[in-house]
C-alpha cells in the first residue's frame, strides 16, 4: 500500500512540475491573435492566408474554399506588441473568368479581415 501512494505522489509531482513549463512556452511564443477571415462578396473564393509574424512565415489557410458572405476563424502568432502580421491572397473558384485579390495587414486580437476578388488575375 505504501509503494502505491508513493507512485501516485511521484505522478502528481511530475504533472505539477510540467505546468510551469507549459506556461513558460506560451509566454515565450506569445499569445495567439484570434482573427476572422470574411468573404465579403457573393462569389465562392479560394483563400490562402500567411502568418507573417513567424520566421519563416507560415501558411494558416491554403486554398480554402470560402462561400460567399461566410467567415473562417484563424489564430496567428502575436508580435511583442500583441499584434499579428498577415497577408492573404484569393482567387475566384469560377475558372472561366477568374478574379483575384490580395493584401497585407496588421491585426489585433478579435479583428476581422475582409477578403475579396475584385481584380483581374495577372498571368
C-alpha positions in Angstrom: 0.0 0.0 0.0 2.8 2.4 0.8 4.5 2.0 -2.6 1.2 2.7 -4.3 0.8 6.0 -2.6 4.4 6.8 -3.3 3.9 6.1 -7.0 0.8 8.4 -7.0 2.7 11.2 -5.3 5.5 10.9 -7.9 3.0 11.1 -10.7 1.4 14.2 -9.1 4.7 15.9 -8.7 5.7 15.2 -12.3 2.4 16.5 -13.6 2.5 19.6 -11.5 6.1 20.3 -12.5 5.1 20.3 -16.2 2.6 23.1 -15.8 5.2 25.9 -15.4 7.0 24.6 -18.5 3.7 24.8 -20.5 3.1 28.3 -19.2 6.6 29.4 -20.0 6.3 28.0 -23.5 3.2 30.1 -24.1 5.0 33.2 -22.7 8.0 32.7 -25.0 5.9 32.1 -28.1 3.5 34.9 -27.4 -0.2 34.7 -27.1 -2.4 33.9 -30.1 -4.3 36.6 -32.0 -7.8 35.4 -32.9 -8.8 36.7 -36.4 -11.9 36.1 -38.5 -11.4 35.9 -42.3 -14.6 37.1 -44.0 -15.5 36.6 -47.7 -17.3 40.0 -48.2 -18.7 39.0 -51.6 -21.2 36.7 -53.1 -18.7 34.6 -55.0 -17.1 31.4 -53.8 -13.4 32.0 -53.5 -10.2 30.1 -52.6 -8.2 31.8 -49.9 -4.6 31.5 -48.7 -3.5 33.3 -45.5 0.1 33.6 -44.3 1.1 34.4 -40.8 4.0 36.9 -41.3 4.7 37.2 -37.6 6.7 34.0 -37.7 10.0 33.4 -39.4 9.7 31.8 -41.8 6.1 32.9 -42.5 3.7 30.0 -42.1 0.6 29.1 -44.1 -2.5 29.3 -42.0 -5.1 28.6 -44.7 -4.1 27.0 -48.0 -6.6 27.4 -50.9 -9.5 27.0 -48.5 -12.9 27.3 -50.2 -14.9 30.1 -48.6 -18.5 30.5 -49.7 -20.0 34.0 -50.2 -20.6 36.1 -47.1 -19.1 33.4 -44.8 -16.2 33.5 -42.4 -13.3 31.3 -41.2 -11.7 31.8 -37.7 -7.9 31.5 -37.5 -5.3 32.1 -34.9 -2.0 33.9 -35.6 1.2 34.4 -33.5 1.4 37.8 -31.8 4.5 40.0 -32.1 5.9 41.8 -29.0 3.2 44.5 -29.3 0.4 41.9 -29.2 -0.5 42.4 -32.9 0.0 40.0 -35.8 1.0 40.5 -39.4 -0.8 38.6 -42.1 -1.1 38.5 -45.8 -3.8 37.0 -47.9 -4.5 36.0 -51.5 -7.7 34.9 -53.0 -8.9 33.7 -56.4 -12.5 33.1 -57.6 -13.5 29.5 -57.7 -15.0 30.1 -61.2 -12.4 29.1 -63.7 -14.0 30.8 -66.9 -13.1 34.3 -65.9 -11.1 34.2 -62.7 -10.7 37.3 -60.4 -8.1 37.8 -57.8 -7.4 39.8 -54.7 -4.6 40.2 -52.1 -3.4 42.4 -49.2 -1.1 42.7 -46.3 -2.3 43.9 -43.0 -1.6 44.2 -39.2 -4.3 42.9 -36.9 -5.0 42.8 -33.2 -6.9 40.2 -31.2 -10.6 39.7 -32.2 -10.1 41.5 -35.6 -11.9 40.8 -38.8 -10.2 40.8 -42.2 -12.4 41.1 -45.3 -11.1 39.1 -48.3 -12.4 39.6 -51.8 -11.7 39.1 -55.5 -12.1 42.4 -57.3 -9.2 42.5 -59.7 -8.2 40.6 -62.8 -5.5 37.9 -62.3 -2.2 38.6 -63.9 -0.7 35.8 -66.0 
